[in-house]
C-alpha cells in the first residue's frame, strides 16, 4: 500500500471528546444596538463596534484590521490578517 491510509482510524474512537464551543446566548435587538452604538460613539473603539455591527467580521478579523486595509475612496475593506 506504500503508506496510504485506507480507513479513518478516528472512527474507532468509542467516546469522542466534547468540543469546547461557546454558544451565542443572545444578540442585540435593533433598539439595544442603537443605544450601544450611541453610547460608544466617540470612544476609542466606537468605530470598531460600528464596523462590526455593519459587516459582522469575526473578532480576530476586526482586531487584525489596520487603516491601510480600508479604502474610503472605493468603500472597500480587505481582511489581510487575523489576531
JOQUI-V409387 format. One line per field, one symbol per residue. burial: # if it has 16 or more other ideal C-beta (glycine too) atoms within 10 Angstrom, else .. A space follows every 10 residues. Layout:
# JOQUI-V409387
burial: ???
This chain:
# JOQUI-V409387
burial: .......... .......... .......... ......#... ........#. ##....#... ##..#..... .......... ...
